[in-house]
Amino acid sequence: MLTIKQVYATFFGGIILLILLLVATTSWYTVDESEQAAVHTFGKVTEQITQPGLHFKMPWPIQYVTKVSKETFSLTFGYEENGNGQTIEKTEEAKMLTGDENIVLADLVVQWRIGDVEKFLYKSNNPEQVLYNATSAALRGVIGSSKIDSALTDGKPEIERSVKDQLRKLIDRYDIGITIMDVKLQDVDLPNEEVRKAFTEVTDAREQKNTKVNEALKYKNEKYNEAQGTAAARLSIAQGTKIERIERAKGDVARFEALYQEYVNNPNITRERLVIETLEKVLPGAEIYIMDDSSETVKYLPIRPLQGGNQ
């Protein structure tokens, strides 16, 4: 039969064994590469673990660990995907008003991660719902300030960037430990077939208008270039004619000055020479003679044979 001492020894030995077992089983924990953890000390987060591996902490209930994923999550807005990979449209959720008071259906997907474990766990009761509401507000705000033409055509990349910026500002303001990685605008469409057909007709008409305008501009540029070329050619000809006439005038002046110098030296001979040259020009086929009537017998000298002999 056990004595009281033995009973107490057995009792305290069991307690010590239980404590050692508790320490051994609750003081070590592992963090996977796809996980991050928050260490709680008496219910308050005192450390965040992002490095994978084996870690030590104080035994429960002094400290305990909460693990969350550090992978990238996707939040869809305006649609959802079921387990079979099928897409289910949420028309009422995706329906929104543009800046020029037209209804469109817009949906997107938000890529996000948990950036701060403590804030994600304790700043909000439902951080994913906060993210969803912020996404709705950002998308509706951007679409509400956009024109329908821009939203349906080439303005989608700008809408996507604006939504991302607005969403990041909202999440930073809420400070719920979420980091926005990316925002992808999946689709912007009109609500029904009749409206889509009318918009397509308007778009086709606009494209035809742009085509005609571009053709007209092309024709204008061609004619303008032709006119520029013609003007340049005529200006070049005029410049050449100008230079030719200037050079001809300079030659005439040089000849006149030479002739004048001869006239100063021998005025009579030069005068007679000018008369003879003028007669040759006026009467190119006539025979020219120089007559000497100083005596009774007229003596003449034919000029042309002498000119021919001198040649």
Secondary structure, DSSP 8 states (H G I E B T S, - for coil): ---HHHHHHHHHHHHHHHHHHHHHHHSEEEE-TTEEEEEEETTEEEEEE-S-EEEE---TTTEEEEEEE-S-EEEEESEEE-TTS-EEE-HHHHEEE-TTS-EEEEEEEEEEEE--HHHHHHS-S-HHHHHHHHHHHHHHHHHHTS-HHHHHTTTHHHHHHHHHHHHHHHHHHHT-SEEEEEEEEEEEE-SSHHHHHHHHHHHHHHHHHHHHHHHHHHHHHHHHHHHHHHHHHHHHHHHHHHHHHHHHHHHHHHHHHHHHHHHHH-HHHHHHHHHHHHHHHH-TTS--EEEE-SSSS-EEEEHHHHHHHH-
